[in-house]
Amino acid sequence: MIELHQVSRRFEVGGQVVHALREVDLVVARGDYVSLMGPSGSGKSTLLNVLGLLDRPSSGRYLFDGEDVTALDDDQQALVRRVRIGFVFQSFQLVPRLTTEQNVALPLVLAEVPLAERRERTAAQLQAFGLADRGHHLPDQLSGGQRQRAAIARATITRPDLLLADEPTGNLDKHTGDDVVQALEKLHDDGLTLIVVTHDQALGARAVRRLRMDDGRLEEGAA
């Protein structure tokens, strides 16, 4: 599903060039469960942003299901990102003024899914994530675990091929974090390709494949 060939990302900061990614090669098969670990500033988030088409590499090629997505323009990349890639973040990133139901349904609104189908899919998603009785609550009326489950429900309502999770348990206590991990792993068991960035050694060790970044370089098999 994912092929990176000699992907590098460079930034200019204060007149100096920072190498966030250094000639990264990576192959991720459909249905993989991958953890990505490493110290702060090692390039983990940059790599996740490239994989999620939120950032472009400075050099190299990114093939998504055989298509060179580095050659797509911004609108074409946005379409791939909106339909085929889901994102879960440490800070939840729910829209404060929207209810849980409206937050979960938002990707379907942006995709112009008809109202009747949108309501049906949103109700099913809320039920699947244990949020059926929280649909009319605002984000600040939810617990941390409920907010993260709402974020996962929103990220997967378009039935993406790939889910990218950046520190998904970072703001949660252990018990709540375990519930969120179980929700993510159920999605993987159902066939979703899952890539998780984490500082949590226990979470990283749960993945089928473990990758580590250090100074912009990617290593296989290290947790």
N, C-alpha and C positions, 0 to 999 in steps of 0.2 A: 504493500500500500504506500509506504513512505520510502523514498530513496534520496539521500543527500550525497552529493558528490563534490568533495573538496569545497565545502561551504565555509566561507569566512565572512565575518562582520567586523567592520572597523568604524570607529567613531573618532572624531577630532574633538578633544577636550583641552581647552586652554593652550591651543597651539600644538598639542602633542597628540599623536595617534594612539588610540587604545584598541587593542586587538581583543574583542569580546569573544569571537569564535575564530579558531585557527584550523582551517582545512579539515572540517569535520566530515567524516564519512559515516553514514548510518542507514541501515535497512530495518524497517519495522513491518512485519507481516500483518495482514488483516487478522484481527482477533488477538493480537499480542497484548500483554499486560506488562508495562515497562515502568520502572521507577528511575528517577534521575536525581542524583544527590551530588553534593559538593559544597565547598565553603561559599560564603557570600562573596559576590564579585567574580565567581568562577565562570559565568556565562550561562547558567541554567535558564534564567528568565529570558535571556536573548535567544537561546535556542528554542524555547517554547514559543516565543513571539514569531520566530521564523516559521516554525512548523504550523502555527495557527494563521499564517498569512497576515499577521499584524505588523510585520517588519520584513524588509527585503534584504537578502544577503548582499554583501559588497562584491562577492565573486562566488563562483560555483553554481551548481544546478540543484533544484529541488523538484523531484518528480512525485506527483500525487496520483496514485493509480495509473502510472505510466505517462501522465501528462506533465510537461514541463511548466509548472505554474509560475516559475520565475519569469517566463516570457509573457504572462498575461498582464493586461493593463489593470488599473486600480479597480474599475467597475467589475471586470471579470473575476478578479481575486475576491472582491467583496461577495459576489454571488456564490463562489465555492465556499467561502468562510461561513456565509449565512445558512447554507443548506446542508453542508457536509461536515462541519466542524463545530463542536460544542466546547464551551469554556466554563470552568469553575474556578473561582478565585478565593483567596483567604478572606478577603473583606466582603464577600457575598455579592456586592454591587447590585443589590436590588434597588429599584426606583422607589424612594421613600413615600411619594405621594400616591403610588398605585397599591391596590390591594394585592394579596398573595395571588389570587386568581388572575388579576390583570398582569402581574409580573410574569407569571408562568406562561400566559397566553401571548406575551409581547412578540416573541419570534414569529408566531403564526400571523399576527397582525402585520408585521413588516413583510412577511411573505405573501400577503394578500390572500390568505386561506379564507374560504367562505365562512360566514358567521356560524352557521349550524354545525359545520365540521369543527370549527374552532372551539365552540362550546363543548362539543362531545369529547374532543381530544384533551382539552384542558381538565374537564371533570375526571377523566380516566387517569390523567397524570397526577392530579391532586390525591386521588384515591390510592394510587400505586405508591406514593411517597408519604402516606399517612397524614395528609394535610386537608382531607375532605372537610373537616370542621374548622379549618382556618382560612378558607378561601376569601372571606370578606374582611380579614384582619390586615392591618397595615404592617410593614416589616418591623416597626419598633414595638409591635404588640406580640411578636414571636420570640421564642427562645433562640439562642445561637444555633442549636441543632436544627430547629425548624427553618430558620433562615437559610442554612446551608442546604437542607433538603429541598427547599423551594428553589434555590439557585441551581441545583442539579436537575430538578424537574424542568426548569426553564431551559437549561442547556441541552436537554435531550428531547424536548418536545417535537423538534423537527426531524427526529430519528436520524441523527448524524452518523457518519461512519467512524468518526474519531472524536474522543473526548480528551481534552487537555485540562488537567487539574493542577493548579499552582498553590501549593501549601493548603490543601482543602481542609485540614484539621488544625491549622495553626492557631486559630482563635477559639478553639473548643477544648473543654476538659476531656479527660481520657475516655470516660463513659460515652459522652456525646460524640467524641471523635470516632470511637469504635462503631457507633451506629451509622455514621456517615460513610466510613470505610466499607461497611457491609452493603450499604446502598450502592456504592460505586462498584464493588465486586460483583454484585448481582447483575448490574448492567454488563460487565465484562462477561459473566457466565452466559448472558443472553446473546453474546456475539460482538459487543462493542469493543473497538480497539481503544485501550486506555493507557495514557501516559501521565504519570503523577510526578511532579516536582515536590520534594519534601526534605526537611532536615531531620525528620523523625526516623531513626534507624529501624525501629520496629515496623513502621509502615513501609519503608523502603524494602525491607527484607521479605515482605509479603508478595512482592511482584514476581512474576515468572522470570523476567529479565531485569537485571540491575545494572544501571549505567552510572558512571561518575564523571563529573567535569572538574577539571583543574586547569586554571589559567587558560581557558578557552579551548582546551583539548578534551576529547571524549575518550573515556576508557570503558571497556566492556567488562562486566562480571565483578565490579567492585561496589559494595554497598557502603 
